[in-house]
Amino acid sequence: MVSEAAVLQMSKSLNLTIVLAVGCILVGCAEQSVVQKPLAAVEAANSHLGRMPNVRTTAYTRIEKGGHRNALGKYLSGRHVMSAASDWSRFPLGTRFQIVDTKEEFIIDDYGTALIGTSTIDLYKPTNLEMKRWGVRNVDINILQWGSEEQSLKVLGPRSKHQTPRRMIAALQKKNVVRASKVASASKQAVARTSSSRTLD
């Protein structure tokens, strides 16, 4: 027969096991929510990233007008992350992307007169031969990180006496006005819905 002490000991062990199991479940749930919240924030922040199909690309090299330096005054990069030029109102300064077929990665750090008003991206190639080989291609790109319209405006502002920067500044400001009016309209609609629901109560 099982002694009373053994039953008491088994009861304590069972209680301890149940407490530990419940504790593990609670800790697991807490850790999961802590991990999920930052992941959700990262996913929301990157929801605008993704594939852009059929983007027109051209190529340029340092022997063309503009020389060895990009719009920031730094040397054009032909290494791991290569320089590229665009209309900054379409692809802002600092936009990083990868060409799907070649896996080459580029960053927008330059602009060009012929690109203004277009969605064409001009890819920097270190040699004249590579530039000619590239030619004009429509490619799929993965946007890895969107650049900053604010930074674009900071760089372009002091150059506003020139036509090319002035046109990009106007396009960027127009986008900001449209965005601000959409936000204002959404706010007015939310206020109207709130006040109409209050009058119904």
trRosetta pair geometry for C-beta under 8 A, 3 or more apart (Angstrom, degrees):
i j d omega theta_ij theta_ji phi_ij phi_ji
2 6 5.0 -115 -174 80 89 130
2 7 5.8 101 132 -54 118 91
3 6 4.8 99 59 3 80 101
3 7 7.2 -144 98 -3 45 86
4 7 5.7 -53 -151 35 36 112
4 8 6.3 38 151 -20 66 107
5 8 5.6 -54 -148 38 31 114
5 9 6.3 34 151 -21 65 105
6 9 5.5 -52 -147 36 32 113
6 10 6.3 33 153 -18 65 104
7 10 5.8 -52 -147 37 31 110
7 11 6.3 35 152 -23 63 107
8 11 5.6 -53 -149 34 30 115
8 12 6.6 30 153 -18 63 103
9 12 5.8 -54 -150 35 32 110
9 13 6.4 31 152 -18 65 107
10 13 5.6 -55 -147 38 32 112
10 14 6.2 35 154 -21 66 106
11 14 5.7 -52 -146 35 29 111
11 15 6.4 30 153 -18 63 106
12 15 5.7 -53 -147 37 31 112
12 16 6.2 32 153 -20 65 107
13 16 5.7 -55 -147 37 30 112
13 17 6.3 33 153 -21 64 106
14 17 5.6 -54 -148 35 31 113
14 18 6.4 30 154 -18 65 105
15 18 5.8 -55 -149 36 31 110
15 19 6.3 31 154 -18 65 107
16 19 5.7 -54 -146 37 31 112
16 20 6.3 30 155 -17 65 107
17 20 5.8 -56 -147 38 29 110
17 21 6.3 30 154 -20 64 107
18 21 5.7 -54 -146 35 31 112
18 22 6.3 28 156 -16 65 106
19 22 5.9 -56 -147 39 29 108
19 23 6.2 32 153 -21 64 109
20 23 5.5 -54 -145 37 31 115
20 24 6.3 33 156 -21 65 104
21 24 5.8 -53 -149 34 30 111
21 25 6.5 30 153 -18 63 105
22 25 5.7 -54 -150 35 32 112
22 26 6.4 31 153 -17 66 107
23 26 5.8 -57 -148 38 30 109
23 27 6.2 26 157 -15 67 108
24 27 5.8 -56 -143 40 30 108
24 28 6.0 33 156 -22 65 109
25 28 5.7 -57 -147 37 28 113
25 29 6.4 26 156 -17 64 106
26 29 5.9 -55 -148 36 30 109
26 30 6.3 29 155 -18 64 107
27 30 5.7 -55 -146 38 31 112
27 31 6.2 30 156 -18 66 106
28 31 5.9 -55 -145 38 28 108
28 32 6.2 30 155 -23 63 107
29 32 5.6 -54 -146 34 30 113
29 33 6.5 25 158 -15 65 104
30 33 6.1 -57 -150 37 30 105
30 34 6.4 29 153 -18 65 108
31 34 5.6 -56 -147 38 33 113
31 35 6.2 28 156 -15 67 108
32 35 5.9 -59 -147 40 29 107
32 36 6.0 27 156 -21 66 111
33 36 5.6 -52 -136 38 32 111
33 37 6.3 40 162 -29 64 101
34 37 6.3 -50 -151 24 25 111
34 38 7.7 12 158 -2 56 100
35 38 6.8 -65 -162 41 33 98
35 39 6.3 27 151 -15 68 116
36 39 5.5 -63 -146 43 34 113
36 40 5.9 38 157 -25 71 106
37 40 5.8 -53 -146 33 27 111
37 41 6.6 27 154 -18 61 105
38 41 5.4 -53 -148 36 37 113
38 42 6.3 37 154 -19 69 103
39 42 5.7 -53 -148 36 33 110
39 43 6.3 33 153 -18 66 106
40 43 5.7 -53 -146 38 31 112
40 44 6.3 32 154 -19 64 106
41 44 5.8 -54 -147 37 30 111
41 45 6.3 29 155 -19 64 108
42 45 5.7 -56 -147 37 30 111
42 46 6.3 6 161 1 65 113
43 46 6.2 -72 -144 50 26 95
43 47 6.5 56 153 -64 64 86
44 47 5.7 -21 -152 -22 33 118
46 49 4.6 -30 -176 13 83 124
48 143 7.8 -54 125 99 74 143
48 146 6.4 -14 104 -27 123 139
49 142 7.8 39 170 175 93 77
49 143 5.0 -145 -145 94 69 96
49 144 6.8 32 -150 -144 127 12
49 145 7.2 -17 -100 -83 125 31
49 146 7.1 -137 -83 -28 79 90
50 142 7.1 -80 171 -144 24 71
50 143 6.3 9 45 42 36 99
51 100 7.1 36 -132 -71 109 130
51 140 5.9 0 -170 180 107 107
51 141 7.2 158 -151 85 58 39
51 142 5.4 -35 -93 -97 67 68
51 143 7.7 -165 -83 9 17 76
52 55 5.4 53 115 -52 111 119
52 97 7.9 -38 29 -140 117 139
52 140 7.0 169 85 -157 48 59
52 141 5.2 -8 56 61 96 89
52 142 7.8 171 16 -92 72 20
52 143 6.3 64 -15 -32 109 102
53 140 4.9 -22 -119 -109 57 94
54 138 4.9 0 -155 173 66 117
54 139 7.7 146 -118 63 21 15
54 140 6.8 6 -31 -78 41 67
55 119 6.7 -107 -142 137 83 104
55 120 7.9 140 170 -123 78 36
55 121 6.2 20 152 9 121 114
55 138 6.7 157 69 -156 29 64
55 139 5.9 -37 59 68 83 66
55 140 7.2 112 11 -117 91 21
55 141 5.2 -22 22 2 143 115
56 118 7.5 -63 70 166 130 116
56 119 6.8 104 35 91 97 79
56 120 4.6 -50 96 -106 107 81
56 121 7.5 151 89 22 56 65
56 136 7.0 -10 -168 -172 90 95
56 137 7.9 159 -152 90 47 35
56 138 5.5 -31 -92 -97 56 77
57 99 7.7 -23 -37 -101 166 123
57 120 6.8 151 -100 -165 26 73
57 121 5.1 -26 -109 71 82 86
57 122 7.3 151 -163 -96 65 24
57 123 5.6 27 -177 -18 117 112
57 134 7.5 -75 121 168 107 116
57 136 7.2 165 86 -154 50 50
57 137 5.3 -16 62 66 99 80
57 138 7.3 154 15 -100 77 25
57 139 5.6 -12 5 19 128 111
58 120 6.1 23 -1 175 103 122
58 121 7.7 179 29 90 65 42
58 122 5.0 -23 72 -111 92 74
58 123 7.2 -178 87 19 38 76
58 134 7.6 110 -178 119 35 112
58 135 7.6 -72 -137 145 64 34
58 136 5.3 -17 -98 -103 78 76
59 122 6.8 142 -111 -167 13 68
59 123 5.0 -35 -106 68 72 88
59 124 7.6 119 -158 -120 72 8
59 125 4.8 19 -173 -11 121 123
59 130 7.3 -135 176 124 149 75
59 131 4.3 -175 123 -144 117 67
59 132 7.9 -114 79 -33 132 19
59 134 3.8 92 -34 76 145 138
59 135 7.0 26 17 12 113 13
60 64 5.1 -73 -165 28 103 151
60 66 8.0 32 153 51 141 133
60 85 6.9 2 29 18 137 129
60 112 7.3 155 -39 -71 159 153
60 122 5.1 25 -6 168 113 117
60 123 7.4 160 23 75 68 39
60 124 6.2 -38 73 -105 80 55
60 125 7.1 159 73 24 28 82
60 131 6.3 24 -147 -132 9 126
61 64 6.1 116 63 -6 57 98
61 124 7.0 109 -104 -161 42 65
61 125 5.2 -52 -80 75 92 79
61 126 6.9 42 -134 146 100 9
61 127 6.4 -38 -129 125 144 10
61 128 5.5 -132 51 -82 164 51
61 130 7.4 122 -83 67 122 92
61 131 4.4 -95 -31 -48 112 141
62 67 6.0 14 -171 176 82 39
62 68 4.8 29 -149 -93 126 58
62 76 6.0 -161 -81 37 98 140
62 124 8.0 49 -52 -157 72 105
62 126 7.7 5 -7 -148 108 45
63 128 6.2 -6 22 -76 138 106
66 69 7.1 -129 163 68 77 65
66 110 7.4 79 175 -159 150 127
66 112 7.6 -76 -44 -101 150 92
68 75 5.7 -29 152 -132 97 78
68 76 6.1 -133 -177 12 48 99
69 72 8.0 -129 173 69 93 54
69 73 5.6 -10 -180 -153 133 32
69 74 6.4 145 -149 73 84 21
69 75 6.1 -62 -101 -95 63 35
69 76 6.7 -162 -119 -32 12 78
70 73 7.3 -52 69 12 64 18
70 74 5.6 -11 38 62 103 76
70 75 7.6 38 -4 116 88 13
70 76 5.4 126 -52 -87 89 68
70 77 8.0 -20 -35 -1 133 79
70 83 5.5 -146 -82 -142 128 138
70 85 7.8 -167 -141 -80 93 92
70 109 4.4 19 165 122 158 100
70 110 4.2 -109 -149 -71 90 98
71 85 7.8 118 -26 -117 113 95
71 93 7.6 -107 79 -109 132 116
71 109 6.5 -169 38 152 89 57
71 110 4.8 153 -14 -122 95 48
71 111 5.6 40 -63 14 146 83
71 155 6.4 76 136 159 112 137
72 109 5.8 -57 1 -176 118 99
72 155 6.7 -64 -93 -127 74 136
74 109 7.2 -47 58 162 113 139
76 83 4.5 -95 -156 20 78 155
76 110 7.3 4 -107 -49 97 143
76 124 5.0 -164 -179 -153 121 153
77 80 7.9 -45 167 51 121 60
77 81 6.3 15 123 92 145 65
77 82 5.4 -162 106 -133 85 39
77 83 4.7 130 42 -34 75 88
77 107 7.6 26 54 43 136 107
77 109 7.6 62 14 38 108 146
77 124 7.1 105 66 80 52 146
78 82 5.5 31 -125 -124 36 103
78 83 7.3 -44 -62 18 56 92
78 124 6.1 -117 -84 124 81 107
78 125 7.0 68 -124 -168 115 24
78 126 3.5 86 -164 -65 166 105
79 82 6.9 167 48 -81 35 71
80 105 7.0 -7 152 62 65 115
81 96 7.0 -40 -150 -133 128 108
81 105 5.0 -52 -113 109 72 106
81 106 6.7 134 -173 -122 69 17
81 107 5.2 40 158 -16 115 110
82 104 6.5 -14 17 173 127 109
82 105 7.1 139 17 89 76 53
82 106 5.0 -41 72 -106 82 76
82 107 7.5 168 79 21 34 71
82 123 6.9 45 113 -170 127 87
82 124 5.4 -156 166 67 101 98
83 106 7.0 -4 113 -155 10 89
83 107 6.8 -43 -111 66 41 77
83 109 5.2 -80 -133 51 90 109
83 110 5.8 53 174 -6 113 121
83 124 3.9 33 75 4 93 147
84 97 7.8 -46 37 46 160 103
84 106 4.0 54 -26 169 127 131
84 107 6.6 165 25 74 93 27
84 108 5.3 -56 82 -92 94 55
84 109 7.3 94 48 22 52 69
84 110 6.9 -163 106 43 25 97
84 121 5.4 5 174 177 125 105
84 122 6.4 155 -167 80 69 51
84 123 5.2 -26 -111 -108 96 53
84 124 6.2 -127 -78 -3 42 84
85 108 7.1 99 -121 -145 18 76
85 109 7.9 -64 -83 67 60 46
85 110 3.8 -58 -89 98 93 96
85 111 5.3 152 -163 -106 95 18
85 112 4.8 66 143 -14 145 101
85 115 6.1 -166 130 -19 97 160
85 121 7.2 152 75 -165 46 57
85 122 4.1 -15 60 61 99 109
85 124 7.4 96 -16 -51 89 88
86 90 6.0 -114 160 73 115 102
86 91 3.9 6 107 56 162 116
86 95 7.5 -27 36 49 147 133
86 108 5.1 -47 22 -128 114 125
86 111 6.5 -54 69 -111 36 73
86 115 5.7 -153 -154 169 31 143
86 119 8.0 1 -157 -161 111 39
86 120 7.3 -175 -126 93 75 50
86 121 4.9 -26 -83 -111 106 72
86 122 7.0 -176 -69 19 51 76
87 90 4.6 60 79 13 99 108
87 91 7.1 96 66 29 57 77
87 111 6.7 79 -103 -143 31 108
87 115 4.9 -161 -45 134 77 91
87 116 5.1 122 -106 -116 110 38
87 117 6.4 173 -99 0 157 25
87 118 6.1 144 -15 54 130 57
87 119 7.5 -76 38 -91 115 33
87 120 7.9 76 -6 51 98 68
87 168 6.2 -168 -167 -104 75 101
87 171 7.4 1 164 70 115 162
88 91 6.9 -75 -121 80 36 52
88 92 5.2 56 -171 -126 79 47
88 93 5.5 3 -131 -35 123 77
88 108 7.2 149 -104 152 76 133
88 111 5.7 -60 -29 -82 98 131
88 147 7.6 -81 -148 94 87 142
88 149 7.8 137 153 -123 94 60
88 152 4.2 164 165 -148 133 133
88 156 6.9 -159 60 -49 150 133
88 168 5.0 55 50 -168 97 136
88 172 7.0 -16 110 -64 94 124
89 92 7.6 43 -99 -79 16 73
89 149 7.9 55 -121 -127 51 102
89 152 7.8 167 -69 141 49 154
89 168 5.2 -166 -28 -152 100 70
89 171 3.4 -5 -119 110 170 123
89 172 4.8 -130 -104 -59 91 71
89 175 6.5 168 -163 -18 96 133
90 118 7.5 -72 -13 100 161 37
90 119 5.1 -159 -171 -109 151 67
91 95 4.6 -107 -179 41 88 159
91 97 7.9 -57 -148 -18 132 134
91 108 5.1 173 130 -71 107 157
91 119 7.7 103 -26 -152 101 67
91 121 6.4 20 16 -92 162 105
91 147 6.8 77 162 19 62 122
92 95 5.7 119 63 -40 60 105
92 108 6.9 138 100 86 31 143
92 146 6.6 55 44 171 110 82
92 147 3.6 -153 97 88 86 106
92 148 5.7 -145 138 68 136 23
92 149 4.9 -99 -102 -74 145 55
92 151 7.2 106 163 61 113 92
92 152 4.6 -108 -152 -38 90 135
92 172 7.9 90 -101 -111 102 118
93 108 5.9 -134 -122 110 30 100
93 109 6.7 69 -150 -113 81 43
93 147 4.8 178 84 172 34 141
93 148 6.3 -39 75 57 87 73
93 151 5.1 -118 81 105 122 105
93 152 4.3 165 5 -83 105 77
93 155 6.1 103 -65 19 166 143
94 107 6.7 -24 -147 -171 31 103
94 108 6.5 -31 30 67 21 88
94 109 7.5 69 -69 -82 42 73
94 145 7.3 -67 145 116 87 107
94 146 7.9 53 100 137 92 39
94 147 3.2 134 66 -129 77 92
94 148 5.4 27 41 10 142 82
94 151 6.0 51 -13 72 132 148
95 107 7.0 159 81 -154 43 56
95 108 4.3 30 47 13 91 123
95 143 6.9 -51 -171 -143 102 98
95 145 6.8 -174 -147 95 42 63
95 146 5.5 -18 -111 -147 89 42
95 147 3.8 -74 -41 -17 66 101
96 105 6.7 6 -175 -177 96 101
96 106 7.2 172 -149 89 54 45
96 107 5.0 -21 -97 -99 75 81
96 108 7.9 -126 -65 8 35 75
96 143 7.6 107 83 -168 55 56
96 144 4.3 -56 106 69 102 111
96 145 4.4 34 36 43 107 95
96 147 7.8 127 -15 -61 60 81
97 105 7.3 177 94 -149 34 61
97 106 5.8 -15 63 61 78 89
97 121 7.9 -73 56 -128 143 170
97 141 4.6 23 168 171 128 122
97 142 6.3 162 -160 80 75 47
97 143 5.2 -39 -101 -106 97 47
97 144 5.9 180 -99 6 32 86
98 103 6.4 -12 -177 -154 114 41
98 104 6.9 165 -152 83 66 38
98 105 4.8 -30 -97 -97 84 74
98 106 7.6 160 -92 17 34 70
98 141 6.6 153 74 -161 40 73
98 142 4.7 -9 56 55 95 101
98 144 6.0 75 -15 -42 96 116
99 102 4.7 17 93 43 121 97
99 103 7.0 -59 74 -4 74 12
99 104 5.0 14 32 52 112 88
99 106 7.5 54 -27 -4 92 111
99 139 5.2 -9 -147 148 102 147
99 140 7.6 111 -162 79 58 52
99 141 5.7 -45 -101 -103 49 80
100 103 7.8 5 -178 -69 19 50
100 139 6.8 -180 33 170 87 93
100 140 4.2 -8 11 89 139 101
100 141 6.5 -142 -23 -97 85 23
100 142 6.1 108 -76 -24 83 94
101 139 6.2 -107 14 -145 114 109
101 140 7.2 109 -26 46 86 88
104 123 8.0 62 114 -156 140 137
105 144 7.2 7 -141 -9 108 152
106 121 7.6 122 102 162 153 133
106 123 6.2 -95 -97 -126 152 90
106 124 7.7 148 -134 29 111 86
108 121 7.5 -95 -91 -136 101 107
108 147 5.7 -81 61 -38 118 148
110 122 7.6 -79 95 78 113 110
110 124 7.3 92 22 -56 146 117
111 115 6.3 -136 -167 65 70 130
111 116 7.6 59 173 -67 112 83
111 164 6.8 158 122 155 119 121
111 165 7.9 119 78 -85 148 68
111 168 6.8 -37 -154 -61 162 156
112 115 4.6 87 65 0 86 110
112 116 7.9 -136 96 -26 50 77
112 122 5.7 17 13 15 141 156
112 164 7.8 -87 158 -154 20 145
113 116 6.2 -39 -164 -1 38 113
113 163 8.0 48 -126 89 104 102
113 164 4.9 -93 -99 -91 73 130
114 118 7.8 -15 143 19 62 138
114 120 7.9 -42 123 75 89 141
114 122 7.9 90 76 -62 105 137
115 118 5.6 -112 -163 56 48 106
115 120 5.5 -129 -127 75 82 97
115 121 7.8 57 -136 -106 130 26
115 122 6.0 -102 -71 -15 129 114
116 164 5.8 -145 -52 -142 141 77
116 167 5.1 57 -170 98 138 139
116 168 6.4 -106 -121 -59 102 86
117 167 7.2 -52 -44 159 93 133
117 171 7.9 -164 -85 -75 60 146
121 141 7.7 43 22 -48 155 160
123 134 6.5 -126 69 -177 123 162
125 130 3.9 -161 178 108 124 109
125 131 4.2 -179 62 -69 133 68
125 134 5.9 -161 -57 -8 145 136
126 130 6.3 46 51 37 67 147
127 130 4.7 95 59 7 85 101
127 131 6.9 -145 97 -6 47 87
128 131 5.5 -54 -150 35 33 116
128 132 6.4 30 154 -17 66 106
129 132 5.9 -57 -149 38 29 108
129 133 6.3 31 153 -21 64 107
130 133 5.6 -52 -144 36 32 114
130 134 6.5 34 156 -22 64 103
131 134 6.0 -56 -154 31 29 109
132 135 6.8 25 179 -64 39 72
134 137 6.6 -95 179 -4 73 117
143 146 6.4 21 173 -68 127 73
147 151 6.9 -103 169 60 94 121
147 152 6.8 86 128 -49 120 107
148 151 3.7 73 84 10 120 106
148 152 6.4 -176 98 -12 63 80
149 152 5.3 -50 -150 34 35 119
149 153 6.5 37 152 -19 66 102
149 172 5.5 163 -165 -152 105 112
149 175 7.2 -120 -136 86 152 133
149 176 7.2 171 136 -66 144 104
150 153 5.9 -55 -153 35 30 109
150 154 6.6 33 149 -21 63 104
151 154 5.4 -50 -148 33 36 115
151 155 6.5 30 156 -15 67 103
152 155 6.1 -60 -152 38 29 105
152 156 6.0 15 157 -9 66 116
152 168 7.2 -110 163 150 116 122
152 172 6.2 -170 100 -99 124 153
153 156 5.8 -62 -135 47 29 105
153 157 5.9 52 161 -48 66 98
153 169 6.5 96 -126 -125 78 82
153 172 5.7 -160 -73 118 99 152
153 173 7.9 102 -110 -62 126 80
154 157 6.0 -35 -146 5 23 119
155 158 7.9 -70 179 31 30 94
155 159 7.6 -1 142 7 62 120
156 159 5.6 -83 -159 52 47 105
156 160 6.7 79 147 -69 78 76
156 165 4.3 173 -157 -160 92 104
156 168 5.7 -125 -124 87 156 117
156 169 5.2 -171 126 -68 132 96
156 172 7.8 140 48 14 152 147
157 160 6.0 -22 -164 -33 35 113
157 169 7.1 114 -86 -108 51 131
159 162 5.3 -36 169 30 87 113
159 165 4.0 113 104 -9 108 169
160 165 5.7 -110 -90 111 41 114
160 166 5.2 92 -161 -88 65 80
160 169 5.8 -2 -110 -10 101 162
161 166 7.6 -121 77 -56 2 117
162 165 5.2 70 73 23 97 102
162 166 6.5 -170 88 -14 45 97
163 166 5.5 -65 -144 40 28 115
163 167 6.3 29 162 -23 67 105
164 167 6.1 -54 -151 31 27 108
164 168 6.9 20 154 -11 61 106
165 168 5.7 -60 -150 40 37 109
165 169 6.1 41 153 -24 71 106
166 169 5.6 -51 -145 34 30 114
166 170 6.4 32 155 -19 63 105
167 170 5.8 -52 -149 35 31 112
167 171 6.5 29 153 -16 63 106
168 171 5.7 -56 -148 39 34 111
168 172 6.2 33 154 -18 68 107
169 172 5.8 -57 -146 39 29 109
169 173 6.2 26 156 -17 65 109
170 173 5.9 -56 -144 39 28 109
170 174 6.3 32 155 -23 63 107
171 174 5.7 -53 -147 34 30 114
171 175 6.6 34 153 -20 63 102
172 175 5.7 -52 -152 33 33 113
172 176 6.6 31 151 -18 64 105
173 176 5.6 -54 -149 36 35 112
173 177 6.4 37 152 -21 67 103
174 177 5.7 -51 -148 34 33 112
174 178 6.5 33 153 -17 65 104
175 178 5.8 -55 -149 37 31 110
175 179 6.2 31 153 -19 65 108
176 179 5.6 -53 -144 39 31 113
176 180 6.1 33 155 -20 65 106
177 180 5.7 -54 -145 37 29 110
177 181 6.3 27 156 -18 64 106
178 181 5.9 -56 -148 37 29 108
178 182 6.5 31 152 -20 63 105
179 182 5.8 -55 -152 34 31 112
179 183 6.5 30 152 -17 64 105
180 183 5.7 -53 -149 36 34 111
180 184 6.3 34 152 -19 66 106
181 184 5.5 -51 -143 39 34 113
181 185 6.2 38 155 -22 65 105
182 185 5.7 -53 -146 37 30 113
182 186 6.3 30 154 -18 64 106
183 186 5.8 -55 -148 37 30 110
183 187 6.3 32 152 -21 64 106
184 187 5.6 -54 -148 35 32 113
184 188 6.4 33 153 -20 65 104
185 188 5.8 -52 -148 34 31 111
185 189 6.5 31 153 -18 64 105
186 189 5.7 -54 -149 36 32 112
186 190 6.4 34 152 -20 65 105
187 190 5.7 -54 -149 36 31 112
187 191 6.4 31 153 -17 65 105
188 191 5.7 -55 -148 37 32 110
188 192 6.2 33 153 -21 66 107
189 192 5.6 -53 -145 36 31 113
189 193 6.3 32 155 -19 65 104
190 193 5.8 -52 -147 35 31 110
190 194 6.4 31 153 -19 63 107
191 194 5.7 -55 -148 37 31 112
191 195 6.2 24 157 -14 66 108
192 195 6.0 -57 -143 41 28 105
192 196 6.2 25 158 -17 64 110
193 196 5.9 -58 -143 39 27 108
193 197 6.3 25 158 -18 64 108
194 197 6.0 -59 -149 36 27 107
194 198 6.5 28 152 -21 62 107
195 198 5.5 -52 -149 33 35 115
195 199 6.6 33 154 -19 66 102
196 199 5.8 -51 -147 34 35 109
196 200 6.7 38 152 -21 63 104
197 200 5.7 -52 -151 33 36 114
197 201 6.9 40 150 -25 63 100
198 201 5.8 -51 -155 26 36 111
